[in-house]
Amino acid sequence: MPTTAVIKKPKGKLGVLIVGINGAVATTFLAGVLAIRKGTAQPIGSLTQMGAIRLGKRTDRRSPLIKNFIPLAKLDDLVFGGWDIRDENCYDSAVHAGVLEGEHLDTVRKELQAIKPMKAVFDQFYVKRLKGSFVKKAKTKFELAEQIREDIRTFTAKNKLDRTIVIWCGSTEVYITPGAAHKSLKSFVEAMKKNHVDIAPSMLYAYAALMEGVPFANGAPNLTVDTPALMELAKKNGVAVSGKDFKTGQTLLKTVLAPMLKARLIGLSGWFSSNILGNRDGEVLDDPESFKTKEESKLSVLDGILQPELYPTLYKDFYHKVRINYYPPRGDNKESWDNIDIFGWMGYPMQIKVNFLCRDSILAAPIVLDLVLFMDLAQRAGMKGIQEWLSFYYKSPMSAPGLYPEHDLFIQLMKLKNTLRHLKGEELITHLGVEYYD
């Protein structure tokens, strides 16, 4: 019989510290949660708020809402703060982002105006297309990390928080490969003190959070917490981590369509993906070095799902190209086009064409909410280190060294829900179903 895990109750207030709190994703998330609290909006897209979970046999007809099944923090208990490179309140930033209409922002105007950022750690070398006017100063990166730690402690004490989460909603940094600076916690600290080029700002936030015993979630494709050094720190301090790169538009579709091809053993010759967007993310990705980081994240999905080494006749050497184009008039309303060349019985060619007009931050906001609540759950349940069960939310999910990640959306969802069942001592669902036919 399964045993129930020991999960600390979600008592008190939960601090949510967001890196990039004035960005489109963060302000859309904040406005939405504040509106939901007031009863003027619905948490559409949030598994923690609207999702149900089947328990036991299908004939048992037990399918409670996840929020009623597992002990999650309440939305009223969330306290918001964070860092940004612009010194303006979150209402003004939300207006500037242009995601939400004035009629929706006005209902939470006072609450958003009260949320103001702390100075951010920023270096234009890592995000070429942005300029920071509200940034921390120090002689070394180690000193900057210590300033972030102090921010976390001050925020926690000022707001009388029981616990805190840090989540990266900032921009995509330039492409960095793991090197000597990332091999151990000792080498990482030394590299910070020497201002090593391979220590990016996002890594400083991750280090600071883990040093304070605070869970860290990475919503961008940056090399951030996914290094031996910071994994060592997460294990040492017993802290939960997850990442990376929120799975929203085009890649979300890939993790649905690619499993279909593999399930039916339909071959793939090529997959061409193109995007246009005009928000700050699009501006950042217009820089080739930042785009390289995003490209690696988006390209990894198909190989992971299709496993060409197991199915060489169907998937060996398929052509995969991703394009992202900055187009200011579109704002946050991203549009993607996919042309998929496939082949079936006797090699006859076919095509799939997909045009997705989506709202990037509208899709990302519920991901932020779910990750905040699930990461807090993981920490209270003593689940330190990589939270692979949260792969459902990421384009490039973290996994144990030497273990390939699961990219299939449906496998990811099964893993997530089975983890919740496991924590509560419920029977895992395999969908075998033989018991109905004995």
VOPAGU-2260 file (C-alpha; in pm, 1 decimal, decimal comma):
REM VOPAGU-2260
SITE   aa  ch    i         X         Y         Z
SITE  MET   A    0       0,0       0,0       0,0
SITE  PRO   A    1     142,3     343,1     -90,0
SITE  THR   A    2     251,7     559,8     201,1
SITE  THR   A    3     171,7     928,3     239,8
SITE  ALA   A    4     466,3    1169,5     234,1
SITE  VAL   A    5     519,8    1410,6     520,1
SITE  ILE   A    6     416,3    1751,7     384,6
SITE  LYS   A    7     437,8    2056,3     605,0
SITE  LYS   A    8     118,0    2258,9     606,1
SITE  PRO   A    9     124,9    2583,8     403,2
SITE  LYS   A   10      97,0    2806,9     707,9
SITE  GLY   A   11     152,3    3180,2     690,5
SITE  LYS   A   12     251,3    3396,7     397,1
SITE  LEU   A   13     444,1    3283,2      87,6
SITE  GLY   A   14     675,0    3540,8     -68,9
SITE  VAL   A   15     704,7    3541,8    -446,9
SITE  LEU   A   16    1021,5    3717,3    -560,9
SITE  ILE   A   17    1032,7    3765,9    -937,0
SITE  VAL   A   18    1343,1    3850,4   -1137,3
SITE  GLY   A   19    1215,7    4080,0   -1412,8
SITE  ILE   A   20     908,5    4187,5   -1217,2
SITE  ASN   A   21     832,7    4475,0   -1457,9
SITE  GLY   A   22     830,0    4251,6   -1764,4
SITE  ALA   A   23     522,2    4148,5   -1961,7
SITE  VAL   A   24     504,9    3796,7   -1817,9
SITE  ALA   A   25     545,1    3906,3   -1456,9
SITE  THR   A   26     300,0    4197,6   -1468,6
SITE  THR   A   27      41,2    3983,0   -1648,2
SITE  PHE   A   28      83,0    3717,2   -1378,7
SITE  LEU   A   29      52,5    3973,0   -1098,9
SITE  ALA   A   30    -251,9    4146,7   -1244,4
SITE  GLY   A   31    -421,2    3813,3   -1300,7
SITE  VAL   A   32    -365,9    3681,7    -948,8
SITE  LEU   A   33    -480,8    4010,2    -795,9
SITE  ALA   A   34    -793,7    4007,5   -1014,8
SITE  ILE   A   35    -866,7    3643,6    -927,1
SITE  ARG   A   36    -842,5    3732,2    -558,9
SITE  LYS   A   37   -1108,7    3998,4    -615,1
SITE  GLY   A   38   -1330,3    3761,1    -809,4
SITE  THR   A   39   -1310,3    3963,8   -1132,1
SITE  ALA   A   40   -1115,8    3701,4   -1331,7
SITE  GLN   A   41   -1081,6    3326,3   -1365,8
SITE  PRO   A   42    -748,8    3134,1   -1340,4
SITE  ILE   A   43    -781,3    2985,4   -1688,5
SITE  GLY   A   44    -477,3    2778,6   -1782,6
SITE  SER   A   45    -376,7    2703,4   -1422,9
SITE  LEU   A   46    -359,6    2336,2   -1330,6
SITE  THR   A   47    -335,4    2419,0    -960,4
SITE  GLN   A   48    -654,9    2624,9    -967,3
SITE  MET   A   49    -879,0    2457,4   -1227,4
SITE  GLY   A   50    -733,9    2110,9   -1282,5
SITE  ALA   A   51    -882,9    1788,3   -1145,6
SITE  ILE   A   52    -704,3    1464,5   -1063,9
SITE  ARG   A   53    -845,6    1113,6   -1091,4
SITE  LEU   A   54    -796,1     894,1    -785,8
SITE  GLY   A   55    -840,2     516,3    -784,4
SITE  LYS   A   56   -1036,1     326,1   -1047,0
SITE  ARG   A   57   -1247,1     491,4   -1313,4
SITE  THR   A   58   -1550,4     328,9   -1150,4
SITE  ASP   A   59   -1468,5     502,9    -819,3
SITE  ARG   A   60   -1556,4     838,1    -974,8
SITE  ARG   A   61   -1316,2    1026,8    -747,4
SITE  SER   A   62   -1178,9    1330,9    -927,1
SITE  PRO   A   63   -1124,5    1620,4    -686,7
SITE  LEU   A   64    -973,6    1950,7    -785,8
SITE  ILE   A   65    -597,0    1944,7    -736,2
SITE  LYS   A   66    -616,0    2243,8    -500,7
SITE  ASN   A   67    -856,4    2046,5    -279,7
SITE  PHE   A   68    -646,8    1728,7    -294,2
SITE  ILE   A   69    -296,4    1853,2    -218,5
SITE  PRO   A   70    -203,9    2119,8      42,5
SITE  LEU   A   71    -116,1    2422,6    -169,2
SITE  ALA   A   72     -68,8    2782,7     -61,3
SITE  LYS   A   73    -378,6    2999,0    -103,2
SITE  LEU   A   74    -368,7    3288,9    -347,9
SITE  ASP   A   75    -456,3    3528,3     -66,1
SITE  ASP   A   76    -134,9    3424,3     111,1
SITE  LEU   A   77      97,9    3528,0    -172,8
SITE  VAL   A   78     312,0    3839,7    -119,3
SITE  PHE   A   79     484,7    3982,8    -425,5
SITE  GLY   A   80     820,2    4148,8    -480,5
SITE  GLY   A   81    1119,4    4129,8    -707,9
SITE  TRP   A   82    1390,7    4298,6    -906,9
SITE  ASP   A   83    1400,5    4489,4   -1234,1
SITE  ILE   A   84    1631,2    4714,0   -1434,8
SITE  ARG   A   85    1361,2    4984,0   -1459,4
SITE  ASP   A   86    1248,6    5192,3   -1161,6
SITE  GLU   A   87     873,8    5199,7   -1208,8
SITE  ASN   A   88     578,1    5041,2   -1034,7
SITE  CYS   A   89     411,9    4731,5   -1177,7
SITE  TYR   A   90     100,5    4916,0   -1291,8
SITE  ASP   A   91     297,9    5152,0   -1514,7
SITE  SER   A   92     498,7    4856,0   -1643,8
SITE  ALA   A   93     182,1    4659,5   -1720,4
SITE  VAL   A   94      43,7    4954,9   -1917,8
SITE  HIS   A   95     373,1    4980,7   -2105,8
SITE  ALA   A   96     372,2    4605,9   -2180,3
SITE  GLY   A   97      36,1    4639,2   -2353,7
SITE  VAL   A   98     -80,1    4285,3   -2278,0
SITE  LEU   A   99    -390,1    4363,5   -2072,3
SITE  GLU   A  100    -665,4    4612,2   -2150,0
SITE  GLY   A  101    -712,2    4919,2   -1933,0
SITE  GLU   A  102   -1048,0    4795,3   -1804,2
SITE  HIS   A  103    -876,3    4490,4   -1654,9
SITE  LEU   A  104    -575,1    4675,0   -1517,2
SITE  ASP   A  105    -789,8    4943,5   -1355,4
SITE  THR   A  106    -953,9    4687,9   -1124,1
SITE  VAL   A  107    -615,2    4616,7    -963,7
SITE  ARG   A  108    -446,0    4950,7   -1022,2
SITE  LYS   A  109    -377,2    5037,3    -658,2
SITE  GLU   A  110    -237,0    4692,9    -579,7
SITE  LEU   A  111      -5,8    4698,8    -882,4
SITE  GLN   A  112     110,7    5052,7    -807,2
SITE  ALA   A  113     214,2    4936,9    -460,2
SITE  ILE   A  114     450,6    4674,3    -605,2
SITE  LYS   A  115     784,9    4834,0    -686,2
SITE  PRO   A  116    1109,6    4662,5    -781,0
SITE  MET   A  117    1440,9    4639,8    -602,8
SITE  LYS   A  118    1751,5    4726,5    -799,4
SITE  ALA   A  119    1853,7    4441,4   -1029,0
SITE  VAL   A  120    2183,9    4277,5   -1107,0
SITE  PHE   A  121    2239,9    4355,3   -1474,4
SITE  ASP   A  122    2523,9    4347,4   -1724,7
SITE  GLN   A  123    2454,1    4442,5   -2085,4
SITE  PHE   A  124    2717,8    4194,6   -2201,1
SITE  TYR   A  125    2467,8    3915,3   -2129,4
SITE  VAL   A  126    2158,7    4085,2   -2278,2
SITE  LYS   A  127    2281,4    4307,6   -2558,9
SITE  ARG   A  128    1953,0    4471,1   -2658,6
SITE  LEU   A  129    1854,6    4602,1   -2315,2
SITE  LYS   A  130    1984,3    4891,8   -2109,8
SITE  GLY   A  131    1952,3    4896,2   -1733,0
SITE  SER   A  132    1909,2    5220,1   -1538,8
SITE  PHE   A  133    1813,1    5071,0   -1201,9
SITE  VAL   A  134    2097,7    4836,0   -1121,8
SITE  LYS   A  135    2316,8    4729,7    -831,3
SITE  LYS   A  136    2683,7    4831,4    -806,7
SITE  ALA   A  137    2969,2    4629,1    -659,6
SITE  LYS   A  138    3332,3    4545,1    -725,1
SITE  THR   A  139    3270,5    4172,2    -772,7
SITE  LYS   A  140    2991,2    3938,3    -875,5
SITE  PHE   A  141    3021,9    3771,1    -536,6
SITE  GLU   A  142    2935,3    4101,9    -370,2
SITE  LEU   A  143    2636,3    4139,1    -602,9
SITE  ALA   A  144    2514,6    3792,6    -501,9
SITE  GLU   A  145    2548,7    3892,7    -137,4
SITE  GLN   A  146    2332,8    4198,5    -207,9
SITE  ILE   A  147    2062,4    3973,1    -355,3
SITE  ARG   A  148    2079,8    3754,9     -43,8
SITE  GLU   A  149    2028,7    4061,8     169,2
SITE  ASP   A  150    1728,5    4161,5     -44,9
SITE  ILE   A  151    1570,9    3818,8      13,8
SITE  ARG   A  152    1625,8    3840,7     389,6
SITE  THR   A  153    1493,5    4198,9     407,6
SITE  PHE   A  154    1183,5    4118,9     200,2
SITE  THR   A  155    1110,5    3811,2     411,1
SITE  ALA   A  156    1146,7    3997,3     740,4
SITE  LYS   A  157     959,2    4311,1     630,3
SITE  ASN   A  158     657,6    4112,7     513,0
SITE  LYS   A  159     671,6    3858,3     798,4
SITE  LEU   A  160     686,1    3569,3     553,3
SITE  ASP   A  161     682,3    3204,3     648,5
SITE  ARG   A  162     869,0    3102,8     330,8
SITE  THR   A  163     974,4    3242,8      -9,5
SITE  ILE   A  164    1013,5    3141,8    -375,2
SITE  VAL   A  165    1239,2    3303,1    -638,4
SITE  ILE   A  166    1140,3    3268,6   -1002,8
SITE  TRP   A  167    1327,9    3401,5   -1307,2
SITE  CYS   A  168    1096,9    3584,6   -1548,8
SITE  GLY   A  169    1380,9    3790,8   -1692,0
SITE  SER   A  170    1521,7    3805,0   -2042,0
SITE  THR   A  171    1721,0    3541,5   -2227,8
SITE  GLU   A  172    2093,3    3578,1   -2171,0
SITE  VAL   A  173    2371,2    3503,0   -2419,9
SITE  TYR   A  174    2462,9    3140,7   -2481,0
SITE  ILE   A  175    2703,0    2996,4   -2223,4
SITE  THR   A  176    2832,0    2640,1   -2210,2
SITE  PRO   A  177    2923,6    2475,5   -1877,8
SITE  GLY   A  178    3291,6    2526,6   -1797,2
SITE  ALA   A  179    3547,1    2511,9   -1519,5
SITE  ALA   A  180    3371,8    2790,2   -1327,0
SITE  HIS   A  181    3061,9    2571,6   -1291,1
SITE  LYS   A  182    3225,4    2239,6   -1192,7
SITE  SER   A  183    3196,5    2276,8    -815,9
SITE  LEU   A  184    3060,4    2516,5    -557,5
SITE  LYS   A  185    3415,7    2612,3    -464,6
SITE  SER   A  186    3511,0    2697,3    -823,5
SITE  PHE   A  187    3183,1    2886,2    -868,2
SITE  VAL   A  188    3246,1    3107,4    -565,1
SITE  GLU   A  189    3603,2    3173,5    -677,9
SITE  ALA   A  190    3476,6    3263,4   -1025,6
SITE  MET   A  191    3228,3    3511,4    -878,7
SITE  LYS   A  192    3503,7    3677,9    -679,2
SITE  LYS   A  193    3717,5    3704,1    -994,4
SITE  ASN   A  194    3426,3    3836,7   -1208,6
SITE  HIS   A  195    3456,4    3542,3   -1446,5
SITE  VAL   A  196    3274,4    3596,8   -1776,3
SITE  ASP   A  197    3096,2    3259,5   -1745,4
SITE  ILE   A  198    2906,4    3376,8   -1436,7
SITE  ALA   A  199    2592,1    3545,1   -1571,5
SITE  PRO   A  200    2348,4    3754,2   -1364,1
SITE  SER   A  201    2085,8    3476,7   -1357,4
SITE  MET   A  202    2339,2    3250,2   -1185,1
SITE  LEU   A  203    2387,2    3509,0    -910,8
SITE  TYR   A  204    2014,3    3506,8    -837,0
SITE  ALA   A  205    2010,0    3126,4    -829,1
SITE  TYR   A  206    2312,8    3114,2    -599,4
SITE  ALA   A  207    2162,2    3374,7    -364,1
SITE  ALA   A  208    1828,6    3192,3    -344,9
SITE  LEU   A  209    1988,4    2854,7    -274,0
SITE  MET   A  210    2217,8    3003,8     -10,8
SITE  GLU   A  211    1908,0    3140,2     163,8
SITE  GLY   A  212    1731,9    2802,8     139,8
SITE  VAL   A  213    1479,8    2942,9    -108,2
SITE  PRO   A  214    1350,5    2734,2    -405,3
SITE  PHE   A  215    1447,5    2867,0    -748,5
SITE  ALA   A  216    1261,7    2822,2   -1079,0
SITE  ASN   A  217    1415,7    2928,0   -1411,0
SITE  GLY   A  218    1169,9    3047,6   -1674,4
SITE  ALA   A  219    1431,8    3130,5   -1940,0
SITE  PRO   A  220    1664,6    2905,8   -2145,1
SITE  ASN   A  221    1977,1    3046,9   -1977,8
SITE  LEU   A  222    2240,7    2826,5   -1824,2
SITE  THR   A  223    2150,3    2923,6   -1469,3
SITE  VAL   A  224    2086,5    2671,1   -1194,4
SITE  ASP   A  225    2158,0    2366,2   -1412,8
SITE  THR   A  226    2529,0    2334,2   -1333,6
SITE  PRO   A  227    2720,0    2091,9   -1105,2
SITE  ALA   A  228    2812,1    2381,8    -875,6
SITE  LEU   A  229    2458,0    2494,3    -804,5
SITE  MET   A  230    2323,1    2139,0    -796,7
SITE  GLU   A  231    2580,5    2075,4    -525,9
SITE  LEU   A  232    2450,8    2377,8    -337,0
SITE  ALA   A  233    2084,7    2276,6    -379,9
SITE  LYS   A  234    2159,5    1930,7    -241,3
SITE  LYS   A  235    2372,2    2067,2      42,4
SITE  ASN   A  236    2104,1    2312,9     156,1
SITE  GLY   A  237    1806,7    2087,9      76,7
SITE  VAL   A  238    1644,2    2323,8    -174,7
SITE  ALA   A  239    1410,1    2246,9    -466,3
SITE  VAL   A  240    1498,6    2375,7    -814,7
SITE  SER   A  241    1334,3    2350,4   -1157,0
SITE  GLY   A  242    1373,5    2477,4   -1512,1
SITE  LYS   A  243    1407,4    2577,0   -1779,6
SITE  ASP   A  244    1229,8    2802,3   -2030,3
SITE  PHE   A  245     851,5    2836,2   -1993,6
SITE  LYS   A  246     671,5    2622,0   -2251,8
SITE  THR   A  247     408,3    2847,4   -2405,8
SITE  GLY   A  248     340,9    2878,1   -2780,1
SITE  GLN   A  249     509,4    2701,3   -3068,4
SITE  THR   A  250     705,3    2453,9   -2857,6
SITE  LEU   A  251     389,6    2360,4   -2667,5
SITE  LEU   A  252     239,1    2256,0   -3000,2
SITE  LYS   A  253     550,8    2056,1   -3086,5
SITE  THR   A  254     522,1    1854,4   -2767,8
SITE  VAL   A  255     169,4    1760,5   -2874,7
SITE  LEU   A  256     217,7    1700,3   -3248,4
SITE  ALA   A  257     550,5    1514,4   -3235,5
SITE  PRO   A  258     414,0    1244,0   -3000,7
SITE  MET   A  259     131,4    1189,6   -3250,4
SITE  LEU   A  260     381,6    1124,1   -3530,1
SITE  LYS   A  261     582,1     886,3   -3314,6
SITE  ALA   A  262     272,5     705,6   -3182,7
SITE  ARG   A  263     151,9     633,7   -3537,0
SITE  LEU   A  264     506,0     573,5   -3672,3
SITE  ILE   A  265     469,9     848,0   -3931,6
SITE  GLY   A  266     801,9     966,6   -4072,5
SITE  LEU   A  267     939,6    1320,0   -4057,1
SITE  SER   A  268    1147,9    1481,1   -4332,4
SITE  GLY   A  269    1156,4    1837,8   -4204,1
SITE  TRP   A  270    1005,3    2083,1   -3958,5
SITE  PHE   A  271    1037,6    2455,3   -4029,4
SITE  SER   A  272     926,5    2694,5   -3755,7
SITE  SER   A  273     899,8    3070,5   -3782,9
SITE  ASN   A  274     786,6    3329,0   -3527,5
SITE  ILE   A  275     719,7    3700,7   -3506,6
SITE  LEU   A  276     676,8    3894,0   -3182,3
SITE  GLY   A  277     728,5    4250,6   -3074,5
SITE  ASN   A  278     761,9    4251,6   -2696,7
SITE  ARG   A  279    1081,1    4290,9   -2493,3
SITE  ASP   A  280    1147,7    3919,9   -2538,4
SITE  GLY   A  281    1141,1    3966,3   -2914,7
SITE  GLU   A  282    1378,9    4261,9   -2891,8
SITE  VAL   A  283    1622,6    4062,0   -2678,8
SITE  LEU   A  284    1607,7    3761,8   -2912,7
SITE  ASP   A  285    1690,2    3986,4   -3206,3
SITE  ASP   A  286    2048,6    3962,0   -3079,0
SITE  PRO   A  287    2216,0    3649,2   -3225,9
SITE  GLU   A  288    2384,0    3554,9   -2897,6
SITE  SER   A  289    2057,8    3553,2   -2700,6
SITE  PHE   A  290    1879,3    3379,9   -2989,0
SITE  LYS   A  291    2139,3    3101,1   -2975,7
SITE  THR   A  292    2034,3    3027,5   -2616,6
SITE  LYS   A  293    1665,6    3016,7   -2714,5
SITE  GLU   A  294    1736,3    2814,7   -3029,0
SITE  GLU   A  295    1911,6    2539,8   -2832,7
SITE  SER   A  296    1609,0    2513,3   -2605,0
SITE  LYS   A  297    1354,6    2498,2   -2888,2
SITE  LEU   A  298    1555,7    2256,2   -3103,5
SITE  SER   A  299    1601,3    1999,1   -2827,4
SITE  VAL   A  300    1233,6    1903,7   -2815,3
SITE  LEU   A  301    1193,4    1698,3   -3133,7
SITE  ASP   A  302    1497,9    1474,7   -3089,1
SITE  GLY   A  303    1391,7    1405,8   -2733,3
SITE  ILE   A  304    1043,6    1296,2   -2836,6
SITE  LEU   A  305    1110,7    1119,4   -3168,2
SITE  GLN   A  306    1425,4     930,3   -3057,2
SITE  PRO   A  307    1585,5     896,9   -3403,9
SITE  GLU   A  308    1839,8     650,8   -3265,2
SITE  LEU   A  309    1552,4     404,6   -3206,8
SITE  TYR   A  310    1364,3     487,4   -3529,0
SITE  PRO   A  311    1629,7     573,9   -3790,4
SITE  THR   A  312    1405,2     491,3   -4087,3
SITE  LEU   A  313    1150,3     746,2   -3971,9
SITE  TYR   A  314    1348,5    1021,9   -3799,7
SITE  LYS   A  315    1717,8    1006,2   -3880,1
SITE  ASP   A  316    1853,6    1332,6   -4022,2
SITE  PHE   A  317    1521,5    1519,7   -4040,5
SITE  TYR   A  318    1570,7    1891,6   -4106,3
SITE  HIS   A  319    1469,8    2121,7   -3821,2
SITE  LYS   A  320    1492,8    2499,5   -3841,2
SITE  VAL   A  321    1364,3    2764,0   -3597,4
SITE  ARG   A  322    1336,4    3134,1   -3676,3
SITE  ILE   A  323    1234,6    3416,8   -3440,7
SITE  ASN   A  324    1186,1    3762,2   -3588,0
SITE  TYR   A  325    1140,2    4085,5   -3393,8
SITE  TYR   A  326     838,0    4271,5   -3528,1
SITE  PRO   A  327     744,4    4567,4   -3300,3
SITE  PRO   A  328     386,0    4625,1   -3427,7
SITE  ARG   A  329     281,7    4280,9   -3301,0
SITE  GLY   A  330     367,8    4350,7   -2935,8
SITE  ASP   A  331     301,6    4056,3   -2705,4
SITE  ASN   A  332      74,0    3887,1   -2959,6
SITE  LYS   A  333     312,2    3631,8   -3099,0
SITE  GLU   A  334     239,7    3446,9   -3421,5
SITE  SER   A  335     405,0    3126,2   -3532,2
SITE  TRP   A  336     399,9    2921,8   -3850,9
SITE  ASP   A  337     504,8    2559,5   -3877,6
SITE  ASN   A  338     553,2    2366,4   -4198,5
SITE  ILE   A  339     591,4    1993,9   -4126,3
SITE  ASP   A  340     690,6    1757,0   -4406,2
SITE  ILE   A  341     595,5    1401,1   -4316,3
SITE  PHE   A  342     574,1    1067,6   -4497,9
SITE  GLY   A  343     357,7     759,9   -4452,6
SITE  TRP   A  344     288,2     417,3   -4596,1
SITE  MET   A  345     534,7     327,9   -4876,4
SITE  GLY   A  346     707,8     662,7   -4826,2
SITE  TYR   A  347     433,3     884,0   -4970,4
SITE  PRO   A  348     479,1    1249,1   -4863,9
SITE  MET   A  349     222,8    1458,9   -4674,5
SITE  GLN   A  350     228,1    1795,6   -4498,6
SITE  ILE   A  351      94,8    1957,8   -4183,9
SITE  LYS   A  352      73,4    2337,8   -4163,8
SITE  VAL   A  353       0,6    2517,3   -3837,0
SITE  ASN   A  354     -58,2    2889,0   -3780,7
SITE  PHE   A  355     -78,7    2979,0   -3410,9
SITE  LEU   A  356    -177,9    3331,5   -3309,4
SITE  CYS   A  357    -112,7    3337,3   -2938,3
SITE  ARG   A  358     -56,5    3582,7   -2655,5
SITE  ASP   A  359     278,1    3496,5   -2505,2
SITE  SER   A  360     227,9    3638,8   -2157,8
SITE  ILE   A  361    -130,9    3514,0   -2133,2
SITE  LEU   A  362       1,2    3160,2   -2180,9
SITE  ALA   A  363     298,0    3213,1   -1948,2
SITE  ALA   A  364     114,2    3371,8   -1652,2
SITE  PRO   A  365     -62,4    3052,8   -1532,4
SITE  ILE   A  366     267,8    2866,0   -1566,3
SITE  VAL   A  367     425,8    3112,7   -1323,1
SITE  LEU   A  368     140,9    3062,5   -1077,1
SITE  ASP   A  369     156,2    2683,4   -1092,9
SITE  LEU   A  370     534,1    2675,9   -1055,5
SITE  VAL   A  371     522,3    2906,3    -753,0
SITE  LEU   A  372     267,4    2684,4    -579,3
SITE  PHE   A  373     418,9    2349,8    -681,6
SITE  MET   A  374     775,1    2457,2    -595,5
SITE  ASP   A  375     653,0    2562,6    -252,8
SITE  LEU   A  376     481,6    2223,3    -219,0
SITE  ALA   A  377     802,4    2043,0    -316,0
SITE  GLN   A  378    1001,9    2235,6     -57,7
SITE  ARG   A  379     748,3    2162,1     216,2
SITE  ALA   A  380     756,7    1794,0     118,6
SITE  GLY   A  381    1135,9    1780,1     146,5
SITE  MET   A  382    1185,1    1723,3    -227,3
SITE  LYS   A  383    1528,4    1880,3    -269,4
SITE  GLY   A  384    1716,9    1922,3    -597,2
SITE  ILE   A  385    1573,6    1887,5    -949,1
SITE  GLN   A  386    1193,8    1868,7    -968,5
SITE  GLU   A  387    1163,6    1672,7   -1291,3
SITE  TRP   A  388     792,6    1620,7   -1228,7
SITE  LEU   A  389     748,6    1987,1   -1325,4
SITE  SER   A  390     884,4    1924,2   -1679,5
SITE  PHE   A  391     526,8    1985,0   -1796,9
SITE  TYR   A  392     594,7    2359,1   -1777,1
SITE  TYR   A  393     933,3    2379,6   -1950,7
SITE  LYS   A  394    1075,5    2366,5   -2303,2
SITE  SER   A  395    1410,4    2231,7   -2187,0
SITE  PRO   A  396    1335,2    2045,7   -1863,3
SITE  MET   A  397    1610,6    1966,6   -1618,7
SITE  SER   A  398    1679,2    1602,1   -1534,3
SITE  ALA   A  399    1939,7    1402,0   -1345,0
SITE  PRO   A  400    2288,1    1379,9   -1503,4
SITE  GLY   A  401    2295,2    1109,2   -1769,3
SITE  LEU   A  402    1915,7    1088,0   -1783,6
SITE  TYR   A  403    1734,7    1222,5   -2089,4
SITE  PRO   A  404    1434,8    1446,5   -2012,6
SITE  GLU   A  405    1080,4    1364,7   -2118,5
SITE  HIS   A  406     940,0    1619,9   -2364,4
SITE  ASP   A  407     608,9    1451,9   -2451,0
SITE  LEU   A  408     339,8    1673,3   -2294,3
SITE  PHE   A  409     117,4    1378,0   -2204,7
SITE  ILE   A  410     397,1    1181,8   -2038,5
SITE  GLN   A  411     488,4    1498,3   -1850,3
SITE  LEU   A  412     130,1    1546,2   -1727,9
SITE  MET   A  413     109,1    1182,8   -1617,7
SITE  LYS   A  414     438,8    1224,5   -1430,2
SITE  LEU   A  415     311,9    1539,7   -1259,5
SITE  LYS   A  416     -19,9    1390,6   -1148,3
SITE  ASN   A  417     138,2    1063,7   -1038,7
SITE  THR   A  418     379,9    1263,1    -825,6
SITE  LEU   A  419      84,9    1427,3    -651,9
SITE  ARG   A  420     -79,6    1086,9    -602,7
SITE  HIS   A  421     246,1     950,6    -465,1
SITE  LEU   A  422     277,1    1236,0    -215,9
SITE  LYS   A  423     -71,3    1166,5     -84,6
SITE  GLY   A  424     -36,6     786,8     -72,1
SITE  GLU   A  425    -282,4     725,5    -356,0
SITE  GLU   A  426    -247,1     447,7    -612,4
SITE  LEU   A  427     -52,8     553,7    -922,6
SITE  ILE   A  428    -251,8     556,9   -1248,0
SITE  THR   A  429    -104,3     345,7   -1529,7
SITE  HIS   A  430    -414,6     330,1   -1752,9
SITE  LEU   A  431    -359,4     -46,1   -1789,9
SITE  GLY   A  432    -723,9    -108,5   -1707,6
SITE  VAL   A  433    -719,4    -490,6   -1696,5
SITE  GLU   A  434    -907,6    -487,2   -1366,7
SITE  TYR   A  435   -1222,6    -377,2   -1548,0
SITE  TYR   A  436   -1227,3    -691,0   -1764,1
SITE  ASP   A  437   -1144,2    -971,9   -1519,6
